[in-house]
Amino acid sequence: MRPERPGRGAVAVGAALLATLGALAAAAPWLAPAGPTAIDLGARLAPPGAHHLLGQDALGRDVLARLLFGARASFLVAGAAVALAATVGIALGALAGWCGGWVDELVGRVVDVLLAFPGLLLAIALAAVLGPGRLNIVLALAVLGWTGYARLARSEIAALRRRELTEAARALGASPVHIVMRHLLPLAAPALLVQATFGLSGAVLAEASLAFLGLGAPPPAPSWGGMLDEGRQFVLVAPHLVIAPGAALALTVLALQLAGDGLRDLLDVRGAR
């Protein structure tokens, strides 16, 4: 009987949680008992009940509906930010790792400058300058997030370009772009995939933090951070307003962290490096 590889259980649990949360978000229009912006002032701050499983907020809006539609917004913003950051970071990091010299030095200095600022504070400043909105949050998070992918891609490509496979591809007449795209990046993909998984976790938290500070999508658009901000003043009389989005945020981050840790062990990223 073959022993189970380390990390497989964590990946399975994380993937199951993510699949469940993703399915609930995708089915929001059918699962929500009411629209996320439907107001019922006669039932404001109503506790959980048979018709409203998670209760109603200060305007009588259904908390479950806002939670489900807020999951859509959170996943969309985090996914778009990570995709954009990874694309830019991997491209610049691969360029620096392959070319070396002044190109590597230039990319490294830009990364060092951005990393010198506290991440969340810089995101708040960028979001405040760009204005509230989901697209602006994506841009702000991508501007900060690409540095991690650039550093990792640079180190991986710089190490791989010295191997025999690179020399063999050059001897066969392959262009540098072909070598990097077809040979080196696939070998660096496991480490980059783990980085992206942890990046998603950070992006979800950052999006919720910016929305909590009023820099997310403008009301009445639902978001987990916005729900926490709206419910904090009623935490003693209607705790369900903060428990629901807080639990959803915690479960999402837990699932992504489990998946990231499991993938790191399953793909043996640390051992390979």
C-alpha positions in Angstrom: 0.0 0.0 0.0 1.5 3.3 -1.1 1.8 6.0 1.6 -0.3 9.1 1.2 1.7 12.1 0.0 2.0 15.0 2.4 -0.4 17.8 1.7 -3.1 15.8 -0.1 -5.5 15.9 2.9 -5.1 19.7 3.3 -5.6 20.2 -0.5 -8.8 18.1 -0.4 -10.2 20.0 2.6 -9.3 23.4 1.2 -10.6 22.5 -2.3 -13.9 21.2 -0.8 -14.5 24.4 1.2 -13.6 26.5 -1.8 -15.9 24.5 -4.1 -18.8 24.8 -1.6 -18.3 28.6 -1.2 -18.0 29.0 -5.0 -21.1 27.0 -5.7 -23.1 29.0 -3.1 -21.9 32.3 -4.7 -22.7 31.1 -8.2 -26.2 30.0 -7.1 -26.9 33.3 -5.3 -29.8 34.4 -7.5 -31.6 31.1 -6.8 -30.6 30.7 -3.1 -31.2 34.2 -1.9 -34.7 34.6 -0.4 -34.8 38.3 -1.6 -32.8 40.8 -3.6 -29.6 42.0 -1.8 -30.8 45.6 -2.0 -34.5 45.0 -1.1 -35.4 47.2 1.8 -38.0 46.4 4.5 -37.8 49.0 7.2 -40.5 47.3 9.3 -38.2 44.4 9.9 -34.9 46.2 10.5 -32.4 44.4 12.7 -34.7 41.3 12.7 -32.9 38.2 14.1 -32.5 35.0 12.1 -35.8 33.3 11.4 -37.6 30.9 9.1 -38.0 33.4 6.2 -34.6 35.1 6.7 -32.1 32.4 7.9 -29.4 34.9 8.8 -31.7 37.8 9.8 -32.0 41.3 8.4 -29.8 44.4 8.6 -30.5 48.0 9.7 -32.5 48.6 6.5 -34.3 45.4 6.6 -32.2 43.8 3.8 -31.8 40.0 3.9 -28.3 39.2 5.3 -28.1 35.9 3.5 -28.8 37.5 0.2 -26.2 40.2 0.8 -23.7 37.5 2.0 -24.1 35.4 -1.2 -23.9 38.3 -3.6 -21.0 39.8 -1.6 -19.2 36.5 -2.1 -19.5 37.0 -5.8 -18.0 40.4 -5.6 -15.2 39.3 -3.2 -14.2 36.3 -5.4 -14.4 38.3 -8.6 -12.2 41.2 -7.2 -9.7 38.9 -5.6 -9.4 36.6 -8.7 -9.0 39.6 -11.1 -6.4 41.2 -8.9 -4.4 38.1 -8.6 -4.6 37.3 -12.3 -3.5 40.8 -13.2 -0.7 40.8 -10.6 0.5 37.4 -11.6 0.6 38.2 -15.3 2.6 41.4 -14.8 4.8 40.0 -12.1 5.7 36.8 -13.9 6.4 38.6 -17.2 8.7 41.1 -15.5 10.3 38.5 -13.3 11.0 36.1 -16.2 12.5 39.0 -18.2 14.8 40.0 -15.3 15.8 36.4 -14.6 16.6 35.6 -18.2 18.3 38.9 -19.2 20.1 39.7 -16.0 22.3 42.7 -16.0 20.7 46.2 -15.9 17.3 44.7 -16.6 17.5 42.6 -13.5 18.8 45.5 -11.5 16.0 47.8 -12.7 13.2 45.4 -11.9 14.8 44.6 -8.5 15.0 48.3 -7.6 11.3 48.9 -8.5 10.3 45.9 -6.4 12.4 47.1 -3.5 10.8 50.5 -3.6 7.3 49.1 -3.5 8.1 46.6 -0.8 9.5 49.5 1.4 5.9 50.8 1.9 3.4 49.0 4.2 1.2 47.1 1.8 -2.3 47.9 3.1 -1.5 51.5 3.7 -0.3 51.9 0.1 -3.4 50.1 -1.1 -5.6 52.5 0.9 -3.7 55.5 -0.6 -4.1 54.1 -4.2 -7.8 53.3 -3.7 -8.4 56.7 -2.2 -6.7 58.4 -5.2 -8.5 56.2 -7.8 -11.8 56.5 -6.0 -14.2 53.9 -4.7 -15.1 51.0 -7.0 -14.3 47.4 -7.7 -12.2 48.1 -10.7 -10.1 50.5 -8.8 -9.6 48.0 -6.0 -8.4 45.5 -8.5 -5.9 47.9 -9.9 -4.7 49.0 -6.4 -4.2 45.3 -5.3 -2.5 44.4 -8.6 0.0 47.3 -8.2 1.0 45.9 -4.9 0.7 42.2 -5.6 2.9 41.8 -8.7 6.1 42.2 -6.7 5.9 38.8 -5.1 5.4 37.0 -8.4 8.2 39.0 -10.0 10.7 38.0 -7.3 9.7 34.4 -7.4 9.7 34.2 -11.2 13.1 36.0 -11.4 14.7 33.5 -9.0 13.2 30.5 -10.7 14.1 31.5 -14.2 17.6 32.7 -13.2 18.3 29.2 -11.7 16.7 27.3 -14.6 18.5 29.1 -17.4 21.8 27.6 -16.2 20.6 24.0 -16.6 21.4 21.6 -19.4 17.8 21.8 -20.9 18.3 25.5 -21.6 21.6 24.8 -23.4 20.0 22.0 -25.4 17.1 24.2 -26.5 19.5 26.9 -27.6 21.6 24.4 -29.5 18.4 23.4 -31.4 17.8 27.0 -32.4 14.9 27.8 -30.0 14.4 31.5 -29.3 14.6 32.9 -25.8 10.8 33.5 -25.7 10.2 29.9 -26.8 12.6 28.6 -24.1 11.1 30.7 -21.3 7.4 30.0 -22.3 7.7 26.4 -23.3 10.4 25.0 -21.0 11.3 27.3 -18.0 7.9 28.7 -16.9 6.3 25.2 -16.8 9.1 24.1 -14.5 8.5 27.2 -12.3 4.7 26.7 -12.3 4.4 24.8 -9.1 6.0 27.5 -7.0 4.0 30.2 -8.8 0.8 28.3 -8.2 1.4 28.1 -4.5 2.2 31.8 -4.5 -1.1 32.6 -6.3 -3.1 30.5 -3.8 -1.7 32.5 -0.9 -2.1 35.7 -3.0 -5.8 34.9 -3.3 -6.1 34.7 0.4 -4.4 38.1 0.9 -6.5 39.7 -1.9 -9.7 38.5 -0.2 -8.7 40.0 3.1 -7.4 43.2 1.4 -10.6 43.7 -0.5 -12.7 43.3 2.7 -10.4 45.7 4.5 -10.8 48.4 1.8 -14.6 47.9 1.7 -14.7 48.1 5.5 -12.9 51.5 5.2 -15.4 52.7 2.6 -13.1 52.4 -0.4 -14.9 49.4 -2.0 -17.9 49.4 -4.3 -20.3 52.2 -3.3 -23.5 51.3 -1.4 -25.9 49.6 -1.8 -23.7 47.0 -3.5 -23.1 44.1 -1.1 -19.6 43.2 0.1 -18.3 41.4 3.1 -16.2 44.3 4.3 -19.1 46.7 3.8 -21.4 44.4 5.8 -18.9 44.3 8.7 -18.7 48.1 8.6 -22.5 48.5 8.6 -23.0 46.0 11.4 -20.3 47.0 13.8 -22.4 49.8 15.4 -25.2 47.2 16.1 -22.9 44.4 17.3 -24.4 44.4 20.8 -28.1 44.4 19.7 -27.8 42.5 16.4 -24.6 40.4 16.4 -25.7 38.4 13.4 -24.8 41.4 11.2 -21.1 40.9 11.8 -21.0 37.1 12.6 -22.2 36.1 9.2 -19.8 38.1 7.0 -17.0 37.5 9.5 -17.5 33.7 9.4 -17.7 33.7 5.6 -14.4 35.7 5.4 -12.7 33.4 7.9 -13.8 30.2 6.1 -12.6 31.6 2.7 -9.2 32.5 4.1 -8.9 29.2 5.9 -9.8 27.2 2.7 -7.2 29.1 0.7 -4.5 28.7 3.3 -5.2 25.0 3.6 -5.0 24.7 -0.2 -1.8 26.7 -0.4 -0.1 24.7 2.4 -1.2 21.4 0.9 -0.1 22.4 -2.6 3.3 23.5 -1.2 3.8 20.1 0.4 2.2 18.1 -2.4 4.3 19.7 -5.1 7.3 19.7 -2.9 8.1 23.3 -3.7 10.4 23.8 -0.7 12.2 20.5 -1.4 12.7 21.3 -5.1 14.1 24.7 -4.2 
